[in-house]
Amino acid sequence: ARIPNHCSIDDVREILLQHVNQRLPASCDGCEVGRAWLVFSVLGSSSHEDLLLEEAAVDMPTQFMQLKTTFGLEVSDNGKIHWTGSCRFELVVFSLISKESGAQHPFTFRHRERESAPGSLLAESAVDLHLRAWDFVSGRAFKSEGPIVFSFSKDPRSIRDFMNISTSKECERQQFNSPGEGGILGMGKNAIVHRVKLDAVASNSPGVLRRGKSSDALMDTVDHWDAAVKRPF
């Protein structure tokens, strides 16, 4: 999608939503993007330095401050930003909504791979295999301690096929095995909960205030999470 050189964050989000809605797979006919988050990055930087452009997670003044101080972009008084050629955007889609009924359901996407060779496609891509997360209070970015890829089944009734994980590094074929004791926190009829350890990817800047928090409160934010990841079947 083409992004104008000078436009607001909302303009970027709307352009990307239209772009994605026009390219949803045939199985999603009659649907459009429901819940999605906009993520900003700069060409050549690590994905762990990405900025979440969602007010539900990071308030707008902080987003503007980060874009100016961290990425060196010009922000106008009217909220429009002068994007450069190195700016990159990612739309993380969580759900689709039916145009007819308004009902939402999780958006899922699976790579097509060769039979009996799971993980082979990931070995040939530049995808970062660390799980990413954000702290909604401080806006800090987190990532899993190591690469992690979850197994799945084409048949939602085959619950056990969702249990395994692979911790192979990037550019290696994924090897799926049981996560070990404590790796699965629970499993029901419609979802499984995995345990994942997360690390903060960067320290908070003392001069940046988020959601009314004082700089002292931000410095007390933990650097590690013992997290639970819920995956629907």
C-alpha positions in Angstrom: 0.0 0.0 0.0 1.2 3.5 -0.8 1.4 5.9 2.2 1.4 9.7 1.6 4.6 11.4 2.7 2.6 13.7 5.0 -0.5 12.3 6.8 -1.7 11.3 10.3 -1.5 7.9 12.0 -5.3 7.5 11.5 -4.8 8.0 7.8 -2.1 5.3 7.6 -4.4 2.9 9.5 -7.3 3.5 7.2 -5.2 3.0 4.1 -3.8 -0.3 5.4 -7.3 -1.5 6.5 -8.6 -0.9 3.0 -5.6 -2.6 1.5 -6.1 -5.7 3.6 -9.9 -5.8 3.2 -9.4 -5.9 -0.6 -7.0 -8.9 -0.3 -8.6 -11.2 2.3 -8.6 -14.8 1.1 -11.7 -16.3 -0.5 -12.6 -18.2 2.7 -13.2 -14.7 4.4 -15.7 -13.6 1.8 -18.3 -11.3 3.4 -15.9 -10.2 6.1 -13.7 -7.3 6.8 -11.0 -6.6 9.4 -12.5 -6.2 12.9 -9.8 -5.6 15.5 -6.3 -4.8 14.4 -3.2 -3.0 15.7 -0.8 -0.7 13.7 2.9 -1.2 14.3 5.6 1.2 13.1 9.2 0.3 12.4 12.2 1.7 10.4 14.0 -0.2 7.7 17.1 -1.8 9.0 16.1 -1.7 12.7 15.4 -4.8 14.9 11.7 -5.8 15.1 12.1 -5.5 18.9 12.3 -1.7 18.5 8.9 -1.5 16.8 6.5 1.2 18.1 2.9 0.3 18.7 0.7 3.1 17.3 -2.4 2.2 19.3 -3.8 4.6 21.9 -5.2 1.6 23.9 -1.6 0.7 24.6 0.5 3.9 24.2 -1.2 7.3 24.5 -1.0 9.7 21.6 1.4 12.3 23.1 3.8 9.5 23.9 3.5 8.1 20.3 4.4 11.6 18.9 7.3 12.0 21.3 8.7 8.6 20.4 8.4 9.3 16.7 10.2 12.6 17.1 12.9 11.6 19.6 13.6 8.0 18.8 13.0 8.0 15.0 13.7 11.6 14.2 10.4 12.3 12.3 8.7 15.6 12.0 5.3 15.9 13.7 3.0 18.9 12.9 0.8 20.6 15.4 -2.3 19.1 13.6 -1.1 15.6 14.2 0.2 14.9 10.7 3.6 13.3 10.4 6.3 13.6 7.7 7.1 9.9 6.9 10.4 9.1 5.3 11.3 6.4 2.8 12.7 4.2 5.5 9.3 4.1 7.4 7.6 0.7 7.5 4.1 -0.2 8.8 2.6 -3.5 9.9 -1.1 -4.2 10.5 -1.5 -7.0 13.1 -5.0 -8.5 12.5 -6.7 -10.1 15.5 -10.3 -10.6 14.2 -12.6 -10.4 11.3 -16.2 -9.1 11.4 -19.1 -10.3 9.3 -20.6 -7.5 7.2 -24.0 -9.1 7.5 -24.3 -10.1 11.1 -21.6 -8.0 12.8 -20.2 -11.1 14.5 -16.5 -11.2 15.1 -14.3 -14.2 15.0 -10.5 -14.7 15.4 -8.4 -14.2 12.2 -6.0 -17.1 11.6 -3.5 -17.7 8.8 -1.4 -20.8 8.1 1.6 -21.2 5.8 1.2 -23.8 3.0 4.1 -26.2 3.4 5.2 -29.5 1.9 3.6 -32.5 3.4 5.6 -34.2 6.1 8.0 -31.2 6.3 6.5 -28.8 8.9 8.6 -25.7 9.5 10.5 -25.9 6.2 9.0 -22.6 4.9 9.9 -20.7 8.0 13.5 -21.8 7.6 13.6 -20.1 4.2 12.1 -16.8 5.4 13.4 -13.7 7.3 10.5 -13.9 9.8 11.5 -13.1 13.4 10.4 -16.2 15.4 10.3 -14.5 18.8 6.9 -13.9 20.4 6.2 -10.2 20.8 4.1 -8.4 23.5 3.5 -5.0 24.9 2.9 -3.6 28.4 -0.4 -1.6 28.2 0.6 0.5 31.2 4.1 1.6 30.3 4.1 0.9 26.5 7.3 -1.2 26.8 7.9 -3.9 24.2 8.7 -7.5 25.2 9.9 -10.6 23.4 10.2 -14.2 24.2 13.5 -15.4 25.7 14.2 -17.4 22.6 12.5 -18.3 19.2 9.1 -20.0 19.7 6.7 -21.5 17.1 3.5 -23.2 18.1 2.2 -26.3 16.4 -1.3 -26.5 15.0 -3.8 -28.9 13.4 -6.0 -28.5 10.3 -8.7 -30.2 12.4 -9.7 -28.2 15.5 -10.9 -31.4 17.0 -7.4 -32.8 17.1 -6.5 -31.0 20.3 -3.2 -32.8 21.0 -1.7 -31.5 17.7 -1.8 -28.0 19.2 0.4 -28.9 22.2 4.0 -28.9 20.7 6.4 -26.0 20.3 9.6 -25.5 18.4 12.5 -23.4 19.7 14.7 -23.7 16.6 16.6 -20.5 15.6 15.9 -18.5 12.5 17.0 -20.1 9.2 16.7 -23.6 10.8 14.1 -26.2 10.2 11.6 -26.2 13.0 11.5 -29.3 15.2 8.3 -29.6 17.2 8.4 -31.3 20.6 6.5 -31.3 23.9 7.3 -28.0 25.8 8.1 -30.0 29.0 6.8 -29.8 32.5 5.1 -26.5 33.2 5.1 -25.5 29.5 1.3 -26.0 29.2 -0.8 -24.2 31.9 -4.1 -25.6 30.8 -6.3 -27.0 28.0 -10.0 -27.0 27.5 -12.5 -27.7 24.7 -11.7 -24.6 22.7 -8.3 -23.3 23.7 -4.8 -24.2 25.1 -2.7 -22.0 27.4 1.1 -22.0 27.0 3.6 -20.6 29.4 6.1 -18.2 27.8 8.9 -16.2 29.5 9.3 -12.7 28.1 12.1 -10.1 28.4 11.9 -6.3 27.9 13.6 -5.3 24.7 14.6 -1.8 25.8 14.8 0.3 29.0 12.4 3.1 29.6 13.6 6.6 29.1 13.3 8.6 32.3 12.1 11.6 30.4 9.1 9.8 28.8 5.9 9.8 30.7 3.1 7.3 29.8 -0.5 7.3 30.8 0.0 9.8 33.7 2.8 7.6 35.3 5.7 9.4 37.0 9.2 8.6 35.9 9.9 6.9 39.2 6.9 4.6 38.7 8.1 3.7 35.2 11.6 2.8 36.4 9.9 0.2 38.8 8.5 -1.6 35.8 9.6 -5.3 35.7 12.0 -6.4 33.0 10.8 -9.9 32.8 7.3 -11.5 32.4 6.2 -15.0 33.2 3.3 -14.9 30.7 0.4 -17.1 29.7 -0.5 -17.3 26.0 -4.0 -18.5 25.1 -4.5 -20.1 21.7 -8.0 -20.9 20.4 -8.5 -24.2 18.5 
